[in-house]
Amino acid sequence: MTSRRIFDLPSKKREIEAIEQESLAPDFYSDRVHSQRQMRQLSRLRDEVSAWEGLASRLDDLDELTQMVAEEPDERLSVEIAQEVAAAETELEKRRFTLLLNGEHDAKSAIVSIHAGNGGTDAQDWTATMERMYIRWAESHGYTVELLDETEGEEAGMKSVTFGVGGPYAYGYLRGEAGAHRLIRLSPFDAAHRRQTSFAKVEVMPDIGEDPIEIVVRPEDIEVDTFRSTGKGGQHLNKTDSAVRIHHKATGIVVTCQNERSQIQNRETAMRVLKSRLYELEIEEREREAARLKGVHVEADFGNQIRTVTIHPYTMVKDHRTGAEQGDTASYLNGEIDHFIEAELTARAGQAV
C-alpha cells in the first residue's frame, strides 16, 4: 500500500523494540536526561506506528470493498467508498508532511514571539493581526495557545507579543515562519489614507521547558526586576508587582512575563522562555558558523522579508523563499496558512537532500 511505502513501519518497530529493551537495563534511569529523552521518543514512535497501521488497515479495507463492488455493482456503496477514499487520501497527505518534520526538536511545542518593526502604528497593528492569524491557525489544528507576554501599542495593536503553541510538532510546522513579514496596504491610521509598508518580525523557538535539555542559567548571569503589570487581566494585575523582567547579561536577552497573577508563576514562565531563547540562540550561532564556512552571508533584518502580504493596489500573499503565493489575503489572515507552511517544508526537505 502507498502508506507502507511512505512510512517504513518495520524500521520504526525495530526502534521501539530497541528502546524497550534498553529501558529494561537496571541502570537505565540513572541518567535522567537520557532516560527521559528515550521514553519521550518511545511514546512518539508508538503513536506514529499506531496511526500509520490504522491508516494502512483502512486502505486495505477500501481495497477489498472496491474489489467487491467491481464484482457486484452497488451504486450507494460506490459513493461511500469514493468518500472514504478521498478522506483517506487527505489523511495520507497530512501524514506525508509530518514525515518532513524530522529535525531534532520538530516534535516539540513552540514559543512564538512577534515584534513590530518599521511602520509605526501600522506595524503594531500588523503585529496584532499576525498574532490573531497564528492563534487561529493553531486552534484550527487542535493546538493549545498560552499567552505569555504582550506589550500593547500606544494607539493600536501590539509592540510585541509572546505566546506558546502546545501540541505535537507545533515547532516543526511553525519554525519556517521565523523572519520578517511585510504588509502593504492603505493605512487606516493615516488621515490621507496613503499606502503604507509595515514590518513585523517573527521568532519561533522550541519549547524546552519540560524537556531534559540542560540549559544552565546561573543567578549571577541574570538581573531580575519586578513591576506592576500593565496588560489585560483586571484590577488585580495593577495592585501588586507581579510582573517579572529577566535580563540575561551575557547575551542581552530580555524576557518579560506579566500574564499570570503570581510573581512566582511569572518568574517560572519567564525563565522557561529565556531558556528556549538561549537554546535557539545557540542553534542560530551554529548555523551562522556553518554558513560562514560555506561562504554564505546571512542577514537577519527587516530588509530581508520572507513573505509579503499585499492588500493594495492588489491582493496577494507571496513567499519570497519558495515562490508560493495566493490571491485570497482574507483567508490567509484568518489563519489559513498551510499552503505556505507546506511549501516551506517541501523546500527545506529538498535542500537537505
C-alpha positions in Angstrom: 0.0 0.0 0.0 1.0 3.6 -0.5 1.1 4.3 3.2 3.7 1.5 3.8 5.9 2.8 1.0 5.9 6.3 2.5 6.4 5.3 6.1 8.9 2.5 7.0 6.9 0.6 9.6 9.5 -2.2 10.1 12.3 0.2 10.9 10.1 2.2 13.4 9.1 -1.0 15.1 12.7 -2.0 15.4 13.4 1.4 17.1 10.6 0.7 19.5 11.9 -2.7 20.4 15.4 -1.3 20.9 14.3 1.4 23.3 12.0 -1.0 25.1 14.9 -3.4 25.5 17.2 -0.6 26.6 14.7 0.5 29.3 14.9 -2.9 30.9 18.5 -2.3 31.9 19.0 -1.8 35.7 20.9 1.5 35.3 18.6 2.9 32.6 17.1 5.6 34.8 20.3 6.5 36.4 20.9 9.0 33.6 17.8 11.2 34.0 18.3 13.2 30.8 18.9 10.2 28.6 16.1 8.1 30.0 13.5 10.9 29.7 14.6 11.6 26.2 14.3 7.9 25.2 10.9 7.5 26.9 9.5 10.5 25.0 10.9 9.1 21.8 9.3 5.8 22.6 5.9 7.4 23.2 6.2 9.3 19.9 7.2 6.3 17.9 4.3 4.2 19.3 1.8 7.0 18.4 3.2 7.2 14.9 3.2 3.5 14.3 -0.3 3.2 15.6 -1.5 6.0 13.3 0.1 4.5 10.2 -1.0 1.0 10.9 -4.6 2.3 11.3 -4.3 4.1 8.0 -2.9 1.1 6.3 -5.7 -1.1 7.6 -8.2 1.5 6.4 -6.7 1.4 2.9 -6.7 -2.4 2.9 -10.4 -2.4 3.8 -11.2 0.0 1.0 -9.3 -2.2 -1.5 -11.4 -5.2 -0.5 -14.6 -3.1 -0.8 -13.6 -1.8 -4.2 -13.0 -5.3 -5.5 -16.3 -6.4 -4.1 -18.2 -3.6 -5.8 -16.4 -4.3 -9.1 -17.8 -7.9 -8.9 -21.2 -6.9 -7.6 -22.0 -3.2 -8.5 -23.7 -1.2 -5.8 -24.2 2.5 -6.5 -24.8 3.5 -2.9 -21.7 1.6 -1.7 -19.6 3.0 -4.5 -20.4 6.6 -3.4 -19.5 5.8 0.2 -16.2 4.2 -0.9 -15.4 7.2 -3.0 -15.9 9.5 0.0 -13.8 7.2 2.2 -11.0 7.1 -0.4 -11.0 11.0 -0.5 -10.8 11.2 3.3 -8.0 8.6 3.4 -6.0 10.5 0.8 -6.4 13.7 2.8 -5.1 12.0 5.9 -2.3 10.3 3.9 -1.2 13.7 2.6 -1.3 15.2 6.0 0.9 12.4 7.4 3.3 12.7 4.5 4.1 16.2 5.5 4.5 15.1 9.1 7.4 12.9 7.9 9.2 16.0 6.7 9.3 17.1 10.4 12.5 15.3 11.2 14.5 18.0 12.9 15.9 17.4 16.4 13.1 19.5 18.1 10.4 19.5 15.4 8.1 17.3 17.5 8.0 19.8 20.4 5.6 22.6 21.2 6.6 26.1 20.1 7.1 29.5 21.6 6.3 32.3 19.2 7.2 36.0 19.5 6.1 38.7 17.2 7.7 42.2 17.3 6.6 45.3 15.5 9.2 46.6 13.1 9.3 49.6 10.7 6.0 51.2 10.1 4.9 52.9 13.3 1.3 52.3 14.4 0.6 50.3 11.2 3.4 47.9 12.2 2.0 47.5 15.7 -1.5 46.8 14.1 0.2 44.3 11.8 1.8 42.6 14.8 -1.7 42.2 16.4 -3.1 40.9 13.1 -0.4 38.3 12.8 -1.0 37.2 16.4 -4.6 36.5 15.6 -3.6 34.7 12.4 -1.3 32.3 14.2 -3.7 31.7 17.0 -6.5 30.9 14.6 -4.2 28.5 12.7 -3.1 26.8 16.0 -6.7 26.4 17.3 -7.9 25.0 13.9 -5.2 22.3 14.2 -6.1 21.3 17.7 -3.2 23.1 19.4 -3.5 24.9 22.7 -2.4 28.6 22.9 -0.9 30.2 26.1 -0.4 33.9 26.2 3.0 34.5 27.9 3.6 38.2 27.5 2.4 41.2 25.5 3.2 44.9 25.2 0.4 47.0 23.7 0.9 49.8 21.2 0.3 53.4 22.2 -2.5 53.9 19.7 -3.4 50.4 18.4 -2.1 46.9 18.1 0.9 45.4 19.8 4.6 46.4 20.1 5.4 42.7 20.9 3.6 39.5 21.9 4.8 36.1 23.0 2.7 33.0 23.2 3.1 29.3 23.5 1.6 26.8 20.9 1.2 23.5 22.7 1.0 20.1 20.9 3.0 17.6 18.9 5.0 19.1 16.0 4.0 22.7 16.6 7.6 23.8 16.4 8.3 21.8 13.3 5.4 23.3 11.5 5.9 26.9 12.6 9.7 27.2 12.6 9.7 28.1 8.9 7.6 31.2 9.8 10.5 32.8 11.5 11.7 36.0 9.8 10.4 39.4 8.7 6.8 39.6 7.3 5.8 42.7 5.2 2.4 44.2 4.8 1.4 46.7 2.1 -2.0 48.4 2.4 -3.8 51.7 2.6 -3.2 52.8 6.2 -6.3 53.2 8.4 -4.2 55.3 10.7 -3.2 57.9 8.0 -5.7 60.8 7.6 -4.8 60.9 3.9 -5.3 57.1 3.6 -2.0 56.7 1.9 -0.3 53.4 1.1 1.9 52.1 4.0 4.5 49.4 4.2 4.8 47.7 7.6 7.1 45.0 9.0 6.8 42.5 11.8 9.5 40.1 12.9 8.5 36.5 13.9 10.7 34.4 16.2 9.9 30.7 16.7 11.6 28.6 19.4 11.2 25.0 20.5 9.6 24.9 24.0 12.2 23.1 26.0 10.5 23.9 29.4 9.7 20.3 30.2 12.5 18.8 28.2 15.6 17.4 29.8 17.9 19.6 27.8 20.5 21.2 30.1 20.4 25.0 29.7 22.2 26.4 32.7 21.3 29.9 33.8 23.3 30.9 36.9 21.8 33.5 39.3 24.8 35.8 38.7 24.2 35.8 34.9 20.8 37.5 35.2 19.1 40.5 36.6 15.5 40.1 37.8 13.2 43.1 38.1 9.5 43.1 39.2 6.9 45.7 38.3 3.2 46.2 38.1 1.5 44.6 35.1 0.1 46.9 32.6 -1.7 44.4 30.2 -5.1 42.8 30.3 -6.1 40.9 33.4 -8.3 43.0 35.6 -7.6 45.2 38.6 -5.5 42.6 40.5 -2.7 43.0 38.0 -2.3 46.7 38.8 -2.2 46.3 42.5 0.9 44.2 43.0 4.4 44.0 41.5 3.6 40.6 39.9 5.2 41.1 36.5 8.8 39.9 36.1 11.5 41.1 33.7 14.7 39.0 33.4 17.8 40.4 31.7 20.4 37.9 30.6 23.6 39.9 30.9 25.9 37.9 28.6 23.6 37.9 25.6 21.5 41.0 26.3 18.3 39.0 26.0 15.4 40.5 28.0 12.3 38.4 28.8 9.2 39.7 30.5 6.1 37.9 31.7 3.0 39.5 33.2 0.2 37.2 32.2 0.0 35.3 35.5 -1.4 36.7 38.8 1.5 35.3 40.8 5.1 36.7 40.7 6.4 33.2 41.2 4.4 31.9 38.2 5.6 34.8 36.0 9.2 34.2 37.0 8.9 30.5 36.2 7.4 31.3 32.8 9.9 34.0 32.0 12.8 31.5 32.8 11.1 29.0 30.5 11.1 31.5 27.7 14.6 32.6 28.5 16.0 29.1 28.3 14.2 28.5 25.0 15.7 31.7 23.6 19.2 30.8 24.8 18.9 27.4 23.2 17.6 28.9 19.9 20.5 31.4 20.0 23.0 28.6 20.3 21.4 26.9 17.3 21.5 30.1 15.3 25.2 30.6 16.1 25.9 27.1 14.9 24.0 27.8 11.6 25.8 31.1 11.1 29.2 29.4 11.6 28.2 26.7 9.1 27.1 29.4 6.6 30.4 31.3 7.1 32.4 28.1 6.4 30.3 27.6 3.3 30.8 31.2 2.2 27.1 32.1 2.6 26.3 35.6 4.0 23.3 35.5 6.3 21.4 38.7 7.2 18.5 38.8 9.7 17.0 42.3 9.4 13.7 43.8 8.3 15.0 44.4 4.8 15.1 40.7 4.1 11.4 39.8 4.4 10.4 36.2 3.9 6.8 36.9 2.9 4.8 39.9 1.7 1.1 40.4 2.2 -0.2 43.0 -0.3 -3.8 44.3 0.1 -3.4 47.4 -2.1 -3.2 48.0 -5.1 -4.0 44.3 -5.5 -4.4 41.3 -3.2 -1.6 38.8 -3.0 0.4 36.8 -0.4 3.8 35.8 -1.7 6.6 33.8 0.0 10.0 35.0 -1.3 11.8 31.8 -0.4 9.6 29.2 -2.0 7.6 31.3 -4.6 4.4 30.1 -3.1 1.6 32.6 -3.5 -2.2 33.0 -3.2 -4.6 35.9 -4.0 -7.0 35.3 -1.1 -5.5 37.5 1.6 -8.6 37.4 3.8 -8.4 33.6 4.3 -4.7 33.8 4.9 -5.1 36.5 7.6 -7.8 34.3 9.1 -5.2 31.5 9.8 -5.3 29.5 6.6 -1.6 29.4 6.1 -1.0 25.7 5.5 -0.2 26.3 1.8 2.9 28.3 2.8 3.9 26.1 5.7 3.8 23.0 3.4 5.7 24.8 0.6 8.5 25.7 3.1 8.6 22.2 4.5 8.9 20.7 1.0 11.7 23.2 0.1 13.5 22.5 3.3 13.4 18.8 2.6 14.7 19.3 -0.9 17.7 21.4 0.4 18.5 18.6 2.9 18.8 16.0 0.1 
